[in-house]
């Protein structure tokens, strides 16, 4: 008689063994990191992509899942725009960034990337469930999930499907208007019962591309203050760097721009804490 994993529908996959490479099984994903924010425009997708790449550079087996249905930006940010996910019945095959990093996004499935996706909540929830349970992730050390902003259907569906061992990585910027919305993200995680891995303050100061000094032209420290206020870990700050935006437009992750860059140093420190 075939057995099923406790958290997915894969026939014949035993929770104590190793699943075949073409099987999807949540019990064989060791760590689940859900990157979210109550505020849009804080660089959440960029943070998620670079966390995934940083982990892959360390030799970890990583999956990067983009559940932003209405604005899937991960394919562009990671240099996979125009790639197509394949179907190997009954599994969806994620697109490989390299041997250590697999990526899945609705952007790999849309016939026309310029068409608006006009879906209600239940349809989005069904897609997210499929992306988590019917994609051939194989054995992963980390699954990094990039959520759209807010505390609605997508992050709620992700956390419910992944289970209460999935940890939230909350991204903010120093501005008060962002902190107000991000504070709601902390409350959201507490209500749904998922632990928070920590807060990242993005665009914290400005990294001069010439002298590499960091100047606090937009302020800094609000993320750390919020972490202390809410009793969650503070993972660190990433300075604002023109090269980050330029790299994203070109489909290059900033983690590949050299270990001497302030943004790369900051991300490596954050990943070491994760």
C-alpha positions as CSV (number, residue, x, y, z in Angstrom):
1,X,0.0,0.0,0.0
2,X,1.3,3.4,-0.9
3,X,1.8,6.0,1.8
4,X,1.3,9.8,1.7
5,X,3.3,12.6,3.2
6,X,1.5,14.3,6.1
7,X,1.5,17.7,4.4
8,X,1.0,16.9,0.7
9,X,-0.7,14.5,-1.7
10,X,2.3,12.6,-3.1
11,X,1.6,8.9,-3.4
12,X,4.4,6.6,-2.4
13,X,6.6,9.3,-0.7
14,X,7.6,8.3,2.8
15,X,8.3,11.2,5.2
16,X,11.4,9.5,6.6
17,X,13.0,8.9,3.2
18,X,14.2,11.1,0.4
19,X,11.7,11.9,-2.2
20,X,12.5,11.4,-5.9
21,X,13.8,14.6,-7.6
22,X,10.6,14.9,-9.5
23,X,8.3,14.8,-6.5
24,X,6.7,17.7,-4.6
25,X,6.7,17.2,-0.8
26,X,6.6,19.7,2.0
27,X,8.1,17.3,4.5
28,X,11.3,17.5,2.5
29,X,11.7,21.2,2.6
30,X,13.8,21.9,5.7
31,X,13.3,25.6,6.1
32,X,10.5,27.8,4.8
33,X,11.0,31.6,4.7
34,X,8.1,33.8,3.6
35,X,9.1,37.4,2.7
36,X,6.3,39.8,3.2
37,X,5.5,43.4,4.1
38,X,2.4,45.4,4.8
39,X,3.8,48.1,2.5
40,X,4.4,48.1,-1.3
41,X,7.5,49.5,-2.8
42,X,9.9,48.5,0.0
43,X,12.0,46.2,-2.2
44,X,10.6,43.0,-0.9
45,X,11.0,41.0,-4.2
46,X,14.6,42.2,-4.5
47,X,15.3,41.1,-0.9
48,X,13.6,37.7,-1.5
49,X,15.6,37.1,-4.7
50,X,18.9,38.0,-3.1
51,X,18.3,35.9,0.0
52,X,17.6,33.0,-2.3
53,X,20.8,33.6,-4.3
54,X,22.9,34.2,-1.2
55,X,21.8,30.8,0.2
56,X,22.4,29.1,-3.1
57,X,25.9,30.6,-3.3
58,X,26.6,28.9,0.0
59,X,25.8,25.5,-1.5
60,X,22.3,25.2,-0.2
61,X,19.5,23.7,-2.2
62,X,17.0,26.5,-2.6
63,X,13.6,27.1,-4.1
64,X,12.3,30.6,-4.9
65,X,8.6,30.9,-5.2
66,X,6.9,34.1,-6.5
67,X,3.2,34.3,-5.5
68,X,2.6,37.8,-6.6
69,X,-0.1,36.9,-9.1
70,X,-0.8,40.5,-10.3
71,X,2.8,41.6,-10.6
72,X,5.2,38.7,-10.8
73,X,8.6,40.5,-10.9
74,X,10.9,37.6,-9.8
75,X,11.6,36.4,-13.4
76,X,13.0,39.9,-14.4
77,X,14.9,40.4,-11.2
78,X,16.7,37.1,-11.4
79,X,17.4,37.2,-15.2
80,X,14.8,34.5,-16.2
81,X,12.3,36.7,-18.0
82,X,11.0,34.9,-21.0
83,X,11.7,31.4,-19.6
84,X,8.8,28.9,-19.5
85,X,8.0,26.3,-16.9
86,X,7.5,22.8,-18.2
87,X,4.9,20.2,-17.4
88,X,6.0,16.7,-16.7
89,X,2.8,14.9,-15.7
90,X,1.7,15.4,-13.0
91,X,4.3,17.9,-11.9
92,X,5.2,21.5,-12.9
93,X,9.0,21.7,-13.4
94,X,10.5,24.9,-12.0
95,X,13.0,27.0,-13.9
96,X,16.6,26.5,-12.9
97,X,18.7,29.6,-12.1
98,X,21.6,27.3,-11.4
99,X,22.1,23.8,-10.0
100,X,21.3,25.0,-6.5
101,X,18.4,27.4,-7.2
102,X,15.0,26.5,-8.7
103,X,12.4,29.2,-9.4
104,X,8.6,29.2,-10.0
105,X,6.4,32.2,-10.9
106,X,3.2,32.8,-12.7
107,X,5.4,34.9,-15.0
108,X,6.7,31.5,-16.4
109,X,3.2,30.5,-17.4
110,X,1.5,33.5,-18.8
111,X,1.1,33.5,-22.6
112,X,1.3,37.3,-22.7
113,X,3.2,39.0,-20.0
114,X,1.4,42.3,-20.8
115,X,-2.0,41.0,-20.1
116,X,-3.6,41.9,-16.7
117,X,-4.4,38.9,-14.4
118,X,-7.9,39.5,-13.1
119,X,-8.5,36.9,-10.5
120,X,-10.5,36.7,-7.3
121,X,-9.2,35.2,-4.0
122,X,-10.2,31.6,-4.4
123,X,-8.5,31.3,-7.8
124,X,-5.3,32.8,-6.4
125,X,-5.5,30.5,-3.5
126,X,-5.8,27.5,-5.8
127,X,-2.8,28.6,-7.8
128,X,-0.7,29.1,-4.7
129,X,-1.6,25.6,-3.5
130,X,-0.6,24.2,-6.8
131,X,2.7,26.1,-6.8
132,X,3.6,24.7,-3.4
133,X,2.3,21.1,-3.6
134,X,2.5,20.3,-7.3
135,X,5.9,21.8,-8.3
136,X,8.8,19.4,-8.5
137,X,10.9,21.1,-5.8
138,X,12.7,17.9,-4.8
139,X,14.9,18.1,-1.6
140,X,15.3,21.7,-0.5
141,X,17.3,23.3,2.4
142,X,15.2,26.4,1.9
143,X,12.1,27.5,0.2
144,X,11.9,31.4,-0.1
145,X,8.5,32.8,-0.9
146,X,8.0,36.3,-2.3
147,X,4.5,37.6,-1.4
148,X,2.7,40.7,-2.6
149,X,2.3,43.5,-0.1
150,X,-0.5,43.5,2.5
151,X,-2.1,40.9,4.7
152,X,-4.6,39.5,2.3
153,X,-5.2,36.3,0.3
154,X,-1.7,35.5,-0.9
155,X,0.3,35.7,2.3
156,X,-2.5,34.1,4.2
157,X,-2.8,31.2,1.7
158,X,1.0,30.7,1.7
159,X,1.3,30.5,5.5
160,X,-1.7,28.2,5.9
161,X,-0.5,25.8,3.2
162,X,3.2,25.8,4.4
163,X,2.2,25.3,8.0
164,X,3.1,26.8,11.3
165,X,6.8,26.1,10.9
166,X,7.1,28.6,8.1
167,X,8.9,31.8,9.3
168,X,8.2,35.3,8.1
169,X,10.9,37.7,7.0
170,X,9.3,41.2,7.2
171,X,10.8,44.0,5.0
172,X,10.4,47.7,5.8
173,X,12.0,51.0,4.9
174,X,12.9,53.8,7.4
175,X,9.9,56.0,6.6
176,X,7.1,56.2,9.2
177,X,4.4,55.4,6.7
178,X,6.1,52.1,5.9
179,X,6.6,51.3,9.6
180,X,2.9,51.8,10.3
181,X,1.9,49.2,7.6
182,X,4.7,46.8,8.6
183,X,3.6,46.9,12.2
184,X,0.3,45.4,10.9
185,X,2.4,42.6,9.2
186,X,3.8,41.7,12.7
187,X,0.2,41.5,14.1
188,X,-0.8,39.4,11.1
189,X,1.9,36.8,11.8
190,X,1.0,36.7,15.4
191,X,-2.7,36.1,14.7
192,X,-2.1,33.3,12.2
193,X,0.4,31.7,14.5
194,X,3.6,31.8,12.4
195,X,7.0,32.8,13.9
196,X,8.8,35.8,12.6
197,X,12.5,35.2,11.6
198,X,13.1,38.9,11.8
199,X,12.8,42.4,10.3
200,X,15.0,43.8,7.5
201,X,15.2,47.6,7.0
202,X,15.8,48.1,3.3
203,X,16.9,51.4,1.7
204,X,18.5,52.3,5.0
205,X,20.8,55.2,4.1
206,X,22.5,55.7,0.8
207,X,25.6,53.8,-0.4
208,X,27.8,56.1,-2.5
209,X,28.9,54.1,-5.6
210,X,32.2,56.0,-5.6
211,X,33.5,56.1,-2.0
212,X,31.1,53.3,-0.7
213,X,30.3,55.3,2.4
214,X,26.8,55.1,3.6
215,X,24.9,58.4,4.3
216,X,21.5,58.4,6.1
217,X,19.7,60.7,3.7
218,X,16.4,58.9,4.2
219,X,17.0,58.1,7.9
220,X,17.7,54.7,9.4
221,X,17.0,52.7,12.6
222,X,13.2,52.6,12.3
223,X,13.3,48.9,11.5
224,X,15.5,48.1,14.5
225,X,13.2,50.2,16.8
226,X,10.1,48.4,15.5
227,X,11.8,45.0,16.2
228,X,12.5,46.0,19.8
229,X,9.0,47.4,20.2
230,X,7.4,44.2,18.9
231,X,9.9,41.8,20.4
232,X,11.0,40.2,17.2
233,X,14.6,39.7,15.9
234,X,16.3,42.5,13.9
235,X,18.1,41.0,10.9
236,X,19.9,44.1,9.7
237,X,19.8,47.0,7.2
238,X,20.4,47.2,3.5
239,X,21.6,50.6,2.2
240,X,20.0,52.3,-0.8
241,X,22.4,51.7,-3.8
242,X,21.8,52.8,-7.4
243,X,23.4,49.6,-8.6
244,X,20.7,47.5,-7.0
245,X,18.0,49.1,-9.1
246,X,20.2,48.9,-12.2
247,X,21.0,45.3,-11.6
248,X,17.3,44.4,-11.2
249,X,16.4,46.1,-14.5
250,X,19.2,44.1,-16.2
251,X,18.1,40.8,-14.6
252,X,21.1,40.6,-12.4
253,X,21.0,40.0,-8.6
254,X,23.2,42.4,-6.6
255,X,24.7,39.5,-4.7
256,X,26.7,38.8,-7.8
257,X,28.2,42.3,-7.9
258,X,31.2,41.7,-5.6
259,X,31.6,40.9,-1.9
260,X,33.1,44.4,-1.2
261,X,29.9,46.2,-2.0
262,X,28.0,47.5,1.1
263,X,24.7,46.0,-0.1
264,X,26.3,42.5,-0.5
265,X,28.0,42.7,2.9
266,X,24.7,43.7,4.5
267,X,22.8,40.8,2.8
268,X,25.5,38.3,3.8
269,X,25.2,39.4,7.4
270,X,21.4,39.0,7.2
271,X,21.6,35.6,5.7
272,X,24.1,34.5,8.4
273,X,21.4,35.3,11.0
274,X,18.7,33.5,9.0
